[in-house]
Amino acid sequence: MKQKRWPLMVALLCACAVIAIIPLMSIKDSEFGGADGQAEELIGEIAPNYEPWAEPLVEPPGGETESLLFCLQAALGGGVLGYGFGYLRSRQKHSPAEA
């Protein structure tokens, strides 16, 4: 990395942290639920007699385990995406120049 760019990188990382922290600090006593719980509640209101036609193969023991699995899935997807972009970039960078 060039020496001149590190202040910009630090400033951008600080801006990202501020953007993530301000909403969490400004909303007091709120519960951040997932879309699955909201969908389940809405289905219960619309059709109270609805019976799910599929059950999960493995039920996680708690909410923390579910969050961990979601984070691992996101990290794996980000790694695959990053590897793909890096591969395409290096292939473009090291390919012979067309005349």
Rosetta silent file (secondary structure, phi, psi, omega in degrees, C-alpha in Angstrom):
SEQUENCE: MKQKRWPLMVALLCACAVIAIIPLMSIKDSEFGGADGQAEELIGEIAPNYEPWAEPLVEPPGGETESLLFCLQAALGGGVLGYGFGYLRSRQKHSPAEA
SCORE:     score description
SCORE:     0.000 S_00000001
   1 L     0.000  141.660  179.621    0.000    0.000    0.000 S_00000001
   2 L   -70.448  148.687 -177.126    1.287    3.455   -0.769 S_00000001
   3 H   -63.587  -32.923 -175.395    2.340    5.600    2.174 S_00000001
   4 H   -74.396  -17.654 -173.386   -0.008    8.462    1.240 S_00000001
   5 H   -89.907  -13.475 -174.687   -3.177    6.356    1.360 S_00000001
   6 H   -66.226  -34.095  175.839   -3.157    5.171    4.971 S_00000001
   7 H   -64.075  -35.875  177.363   -4.763    8.339    6.415 S_00000001
   8 H   -65.432  -42.046  179.409   -7.604    7.962    3.928 S_00000001
   9 H   -63.620  -42.520  178.859   -8.041    4.303    4.876 S_00000001
  10 H   -63.908  -42.581  179.385   -8.121    5.145    8.592 S_00000001
  11 H   -63.430  -41.402  179.141  -10.648    7.924    7.983 S_00000001
  12 H   -67.282  -39.735  177.100  -12.886    5.611    5.948 S_00000001
  13 H   -64.839  -39.529  176.445  -12.729    2.866    8.588 S_00000001
  14 H   -64.446  -40.465  178.226  -13.644    5.412   11.286 S_00000001
  15 H   -63.249  -40.364  177.261  -16.558    6.643    9.157 S_00000001
  16 H   -62.992  -42.087  179.132  -17.795    3.060    8.755 S_00000001
  17 H   -63.733  -43.016  179.551  -17.608    2.509   12.501 S_00000001
  18 H   -63.847  -42.568  179.563  -19.530    5.730   13.197 S_00000001
  19 H   -62.395  -34.334  179.967  -22.209    4.814   10.641 S_00000001
  20 H   -80.004  -34.728 -173.263  -22.657    1.429   12.331 S_00000001
  21 H   -82.560  -38.448 -175.276  -22.548    2.638   15.945 S_00000001
  22 H   -57.706  -47.519  178.763  -24.784    5.763   15.837 S_00000001
  23 H   -63.318  -35.728 -179.903  -28.048    3.917   14.983 S_00000001
  24 H   -69.753  -33.463 -179.515  -27.383    1.291   17.660 S_00000001
  25 H   -80.766  -28.893 -175.053  -26.682    3.932   20.306 S_00000001
  26 H   -82.771  -20.875 -179.861  -29.591    6.225   19.387 S_00000001
  27 L  -101.213  107.206 -177.746  -32.342    3.590   19.588 S_00000001
  28 L   -93.298  147.087  175.493  -32.838    2.606   23.239 S_00000001
  29 L    52.468   45.631  177.731  -34.675   -0.493   24.478 S_00000001
  30 L  -117.245  151.200  179.680  -35.283   -1.913   21.036 S_00000001
  31 L  -110.173  124.562  179.621  -35.125   -5.496   19.929 S_00000001
  32 L   -94.158   94.972  179.692  -33.533   -6.226   16.602 S_00000001
  33 L   -93.596  163.298 -179.686  -35.426   -9.276   15.384 S_00000001
  34 L   -87.935  172.009 -179.888  -34.950  -11.107   12.151 S_00000001
  35 H   -69.886  -27.918  179.767  -37.216  -11.292    9.139 S_00000001
  36 H   -63.495  -43.556  179.303  -38.103  -14.911    9.936 S_00000001
  37 H   -65.857  -39.947  178.279  -39.780  -13.966   13.212 S_00000001
  38 H   -65.938  -39.779  178.962  -41.674  -11.101   11.594 S_00000001
  39 H   -66.151  -39.247  178.999  -42.863  -13.351    8.772 S_00000001
  40 H   -63.153  -42.173  177.573  -44.020  -15.981   11.261 S_00000001
  41 H   -63.985  -42.852 -179.283  -46.053  -13.390   13.177 S_00000001
  42 H   -65.705  -41.100  177.346  -47.617  -12.016    9.987 S_00000001
  43 H   -63.512  -38.777  177.289  -48.573  -15.504    8.759 S_00000001
  44 H   -62.530  -33.844  177.911  -50.127  -16.182   12.175 S_00000001
  45 H   -75.049  -40.912 -176.272  -52.265  -13.051   11.796 S_00000001
  46 H   -74.191  -48.909 -177.401  -53.313  -13.730    8.201 S_00000001
  47 L  -131.445   88.954 -176.025  -53.941  -17.481    8.443 S_00000001
  48 L   -64.133  -22.094 -178.566  -54.139  -18.707   12.068 S_00000001
  49 L   -93.106    8.841 -177.295  -54.757  -22.333   10.970 S_00000001
  50 L   -67.036  132.796  175.701  -51.641  -22.504    8.763 S_00000001
  51 L  -114.399  124.322  178.135  -49.491  -25.589    9.311 S_00000001
  52 L   -62.002  141.916 -177.679  -45.880  -25.502    8.036 S_00000001
  53 L   -95.167   -4.557  178.533  -45.186  -28.206    5.452 S_00000001
  54 L  -138.450  148.953  177.432  -41.469  -28.523    6.234 S_00000001
  55 L  -119.372  151.040  177.884  -39.430  -28.771    9.421 S_00000001
  56 L   -64.787  144.685  178.542  -35.747  -27.893    9.889 S_00000001
  57 L   -69.925  -41.385  179.214  -33.335  -30.799    9.576 S_00000001
  58 L  -130.039  126.088  178.861  -31.220  -29.601   12.507 S_00000001
  59 L   -97.201  117.521  178.915  -32.543  -27.285   15.204 S_00000001
  60 L   -63.087  147.007 -176.177  -29.789  -25.094   16.718 S_00000001
  61 L   -68.827  -21.144 -178.979  -29.676  -25.239   20.525 S_00000001
  62 L  -162.494  175.342 -179.681  -29.973  -21.469   20.989 S_00000001
  63 H   -65.500  -32.291 -179.961  -30.031  -18.054   19.391 S_00000001
  64 H   -65.911  -39.576  179.109  -26.275  -17.653   19.771 S_00000001
  65 H   -65.890  -39.389  177.791  -25.613  -20.778   17.724 S_00000001
  66 H   -63.351  -42.273  177.481  -27.977  -19.554   15.026 S_00000001
  67 H   -64.581  -40.265  178.367  -26.161  -16.207   14.924 S_00000001
  68 H   -61.993  -45.016  179.632  -22.793  -17.986   14.747 S_00000001
  69 H   -64.256  -38.158  177.213  -23.927  -20.115   11.815 S_00000001
  70 H   -64.571  -42.657  178.710  -25.252  -17.035   10.023 S_00000001
  71 H   -64.652  -40.491  177.487  -21.943  -15.212   10.560 S_00000001
  72 H   -63.880  -39.177  177.504  -19.978  -18.208    9.289 S_00000001
  73 H   -63.636  -42.876  178.956  -22.191  -18.345    6.210 S_00000001
  74 H   -65.621  -40.959  179.575  -21.617  -14.627    5.572 S_00000001
  75 H   -65.729  -41.888  178.583  -17.847  -14.983    6.065 S_00000001
  76 H   -63.847  -43.640  177.820  -17.672  -17.953    3.711 S_00000001
  77 H   -63.502  -41.433  177.446  -19.676  -16.084    1.066 S_00000001
  78 H   -64.504  -38.885  177.808  -17.483  -13.010    1.440 S_00000001
  79 H   -64.899  -43.681  178.962  -14.348  -15.145    1.118 S_00000001
  80 H   -64.912  -43.324  178.687  -15.592  -16.850   -2.030 S_00000001
  81 H   -63.413  -44.499  178.052  -16.656  -13.523   -3.528 S_00000001
  82 H   -63.055  -41.231  177.594  -13.317  -11.904   -2.637 S_00000001
  83 H   -62.845  -42.095 -179.936  -11.380  -14.834   -4.078 S_00000001
  84 H   -63.255  -45.129  177.565  -13.387  -14.623   -7.296 S_00000001
  85 H   -63.663  -41.804  179.011  -12.785  -10.886   -7.675 S_00000001
  86 H   -63.498  -40.317  178.717   -9.083  -11.345   -6.895 S_00000001
  87 H   -63.632  -46.222  179.720   -8.797  -14.144   -9.422 S_00000001
  88 H   -64.226  -39.305  179.812  -10.465  -12.088  -12.149 S_00000001
  89 H   -66.062  -45.334 -179.068   -8.341   -9.048  -11.322 S_00000001
  90 H   -69.956  -32.660  177.225   -5.057  -10.976  -11.367 S_00000001
  91 H   -65.413  -40.374  178.663   -6.049  -12.781  -14.553 S_00000001
  92 H   -68.785  -39.282 -176.701   -6.700   -9.413  -16.193 S_00000001
  93 H   -69.898  -36.264 -175.358   -3.490   -7.937  -14.780 S_00000001
  94 H  -100.655    5.693  178.398   -1.225  -10.811  -15.873 S_00000001
  95 L   -79.291  150.741  178.960   -2.767  -11.558  -19.243 S_00000001
  96 L   -65.083  141.903 -178.603   -0.765  -10.663  -22.349 S_00000001
  97 L   -69.045  136.119  178.322   -1.675   -7.272  -23.779 S_00000001
  98 L   -85.471  143.968 -177.493   -3.797   -7.371  -26.904 S_00000001
  99 L   -87.610    0.000    0.000   -2.553   -5.384  -29.854 S_00000001
